[in-house]
Amino acid sequence: MWVFEETLPGGEKLSEVINKTNENVKYLPGIKLGKNVIADPDLENAVKDADMLVFVSPHQFMEGICKLLSGKIKASAEGISLIKGMEVKKEGPCMISTLISNRLGINCSVLMGANIANEIAMEKFSEATVGYSQHQEVAERWVQLFTTPYFIVSAVHDVEGVELCGTLKNIVAIGAGLVDGLEMGNNTKAAIMRLGLKEMIAFSKLLFPSVKDSTFFESCGVADLITTCMGGRNRKVAEAYAKNGGKRSFDELEAEMLKGQKLQGVLTAKEVYEVLNDRGWIEKFPLFSAVNLISQGLLPPSAIVQHTHNKSRYS
Ligand SMILES: NC(=O)c1ccc[n+]([C@@H]2O[C@H](COP(=O)([O-])OP(=O)(O)OC[C@H]3O[C@@H](n4cnc5c(N)ncnc54)[C@H](O)[C@@H]3O)[C@@H](O)[C@H]2O)c1
């Protein structure tokens, strides 16, 4: 396991502490990782003989990581991305699995689902979805690798749909957190989740007409949307943002509340807004637009209902 090296407050290196205690004391304290997991701060060394590569970094670091990995991995390696987010470039949006495929010249599947990390670490039951683009046998190998009695994985032939579900639900979770912070209740939150799901489906299909409706009923779809809007860090920080009346920025709250972990929803809302703006789709996506404008401080938190409802009343 490659570990981005950090020096802990006591002066020790994170990778050394992981190898000594078998625990990631900064990001997943209290959970033993298994003796077969060795933390390696040297990226090139960590990947050099790998046949199967699992990517799970915050998405904003992937461009840099791919640069470092280029030409350093086996040509026959298979990749899978657990990363939620997208890159927006001049030529259009690029999903992270596509970035990995293009930069490294390998096939890349995705794994998404209702999978809040610390619950999985405690071996509480959950489901997940592998999305693949080409060969079913590759997807089946990933399913076999990830499946345990408490983690049930199924594969669908819709890599874009699965990845967009995982990416877009973080925007909806910001909306759900704002509703919680404004103490508007469960009915309002359910309304935001319903509109969010509609926008997730519409946006995915506009970007990739091949995306299947059935994908949204897999774990990566409605189940991940529910868990992220009930628990999860995007909801939590958005709740605090609304409670503070939008006076403390998301960046400030992220640093204070997440202690090094990264929010994905705010960045994803900004990236998706760029796509909406570029393609003239803003009117079609009032919830996604409102989340971005609120998180940038351009609209008050209460706009999550007013703005979204006014614009989507007749849809
Ligand atoms: N945490 C979850 O519950 C969960 C569940 C499913 C998927 N994911 C996805 O997995 C990905 C990673 O999320 P996470 O929760 O493990 O991480 P995180 O958002 O908590 O960020 C912390 C991680 O980023 C690494 N990091 C910090 N600075 C870095 C840098 N400059 N370069 C590279 N790495 C750096 C840290 O070592 C640490 O592993 C995200 O795309 C997220 O959406 C997370």
The ligand as an SDF file (V2000), in Angstrom:
LIG
                    3D

 44 48  0  0  0  0  0  0  0  0999 V2000
  -13.7290    7.6590    3.1790 N   0  0  0  0  0  0  0  0  0  0  0  0
  -14.7650    7.0660    2.6660 C   0  0  0  0  0  0  0  0  0  0  0  0
  -15.7350    6.7070    3.3510 O   0  0  0  0  0  0  0  0  0  0  0  0
  -14.7840    6.7490    1.2020 C   0  0  0  0  0  0  0  0  0  0  0  0
  -15.6580    5.7650    0.7560 C   0  0  0  0  0  0  0  0  0  0  0  0
  -15.6590    5.4390   -0.5760 C   0  0  0  0  0  0  0  0  0  0  0  0
  -14.8250    6.1200   -1.4440 C   0  0  0  0  0  0  0  0  0  0  0  0
  -14.0240    7.0880   -0.9930 N   0  0  0  0  0  0  0  0  0  0  0  0
  -13.2020    7.7930   -1.9760 C   0  0  0  0  0  0  0  0  0  0  0  0
  -11.8540    7.4440   -1.8000 O   0  0  0  0  0  0  0  0  0  0  0  0
  -11.0190    8.5430   -2.1630 C   0  0  0  0  0  0  0  0  0  0  0  0
  -10.0800    8.8150   -1.0140 C   0  0  0  0  0  0  0  0  0  0  0  0
  -10.8290    9.1640    0.1220 O   0  0  0  0  0  0  0  0  0  0  0  0
  -10.2730    8.9650    1.5980 P   0  0  0  0  0  0  0  0  0  0  0  0
  -11.4600    9.1310    2.4850 O   0  0  0  0  0  0  0  0  0  0  0  0
   -9.4560    7.7270    1.6890 O   0  0  0  0  0  0  0  0  0  0  0  0
   -9.2380   10.1490    1.7240 O   0  0  0  0  0  0  0  0  0  0  0  0
   -9.4200   11.5540    2.4350 P   0  0  0  0  0  0  0  0  0  0  0  0
  -10.3750   12.3850    1.6440 O   0  0  0  0  0  0  0  0  0  0  0  0
   -9.7410   11.3390    3.8440 O   0  0  0  0  0  0  0  0  0  0  0  0
   -7.9800   12.2290    2.3090 O   0  0  0  0  0  0  0  0  0  0  0  0
   -6.9250   11.7670    3.0800 C   0  0  0  0  0  0  0  0  0  0  0  0
   -5.9870   10.9360    2.2100 C   0  0  0  0  0  0  0  0  0  0  0  0
   -5.3290   11.7870    1.2680 O   0  0  0  0  0  0  0  0  0  0  0  0
   -3.9520   11.5020    1.2640 C   0  0  0  0  0  0  0  0  0  0  0  0
   -3.2310   12.7000    0.8360 N   0  0  0  0  0  0  0  0  0  0  0  0
   -3.1410   13.8890    1.4920 C   0  0  0  0  0  0  0  0  0  0  0  0
   -2.3780   14.7460    0.7820 N   0  0  0  0  0  0  0  0  0  0  0  0
   -1.9870   14.0930   -0.3420 C   0  0  0  0  0  0  0  0  0  0  0  0
   -1.2030   14.4450   -1.4850 C   0  0  0  0  0  0  0  0  0  0  0  0
   -0.6660   15.6450   -1.6140 N   0  0  0  0  0  0  0  0  0  0  0  0
   -1.0320   13.5120   -2.4490 N   0  0  0  0  0  0  0  0  0  0  0  0
   -1.6170   12.2980   -2.3530 C   0  0  0  0  0  0  0  0  0  0  0  0
   -2.3500   11.8980   -1.3000 N   0  0  0  0  0  0  0  0  0  0  0  0
   -2.5340   12.7930   -0.3170 C   0  0  0  0  0  0  0  0  0  0  0  0
   -3.6690   11.1140    2.6760 C   0  0  0  0  0  0  0  0  0  0  0  0
   -2.5210   10.3330    2.7790 O   0  0  0  0  0  0  0  0  0  0  0  0
   -4.9150   10.2830    3.0340 C   0  0  0  0  0  0  0  0  0  0  0  0
   -4.7680    8.9510    2.6130 O   0  0  0  0  0  0  0  0  0  0  0  0
  -11.9630    9.7120   -2.4810 C   0  0  0  0  0  0  0  0  0  0  0  0
  -12.1460    9.8060   -3.8660 O   0  0  0  0  0  0  0  0  0  0  0  0
  -13.2490    9.3040   -1.8140 C   0  0  0  0  0  0  0  0  0  0  0  0
  -14.3700    9.8640   -2.4580 O   0  0  0  0  0  0  0  0  0  0  0  0
  -13.9530    7.4000    0.3210 C   0  0  0  0  0  0  0  0  0  0  0  0
  1  2  1  0
  2  3  2  0
  2  4  1  0
  4  5  1  0
  4 44  2  0
  5  6  2  0
  6  7  1  0
  7  8  2  0
  8  9  1  0
  8 44  1  0
  9 10  1  0
  9 42  1  0
 10 11  1  0
 11 12  1  0
 11 40  1  0
 12 13  1  0
 13 14  1  0
 14 15  2  0
 14 16  1  0
 14 17  1  0
 17 18  1  0
 18 19  2  0
 18 20  1  0
 18 21  1  0
 21 22  1  0
 22 23  1  0
 23 24  1  0
 23 38  1  0
 24 25  1  0
 25 26  1  0
 25 36  1  0
 26 27  1  0
 26 35  1  0
 27 28  2  0
 28 29  1  0
 29 30  1  0
 29 35  2  0
 30 31  1  0
 30 32  2  0
 32 33  1  0
 33 34  2  0
 34 35  1  0
 36 37  1  0
 36 38  1  0
 38 39  1  0
 40 41  1  0
 40 42  1  0
 42 43  1  0
M  CHG  2   8   1  16  -1
M  END
$$$$
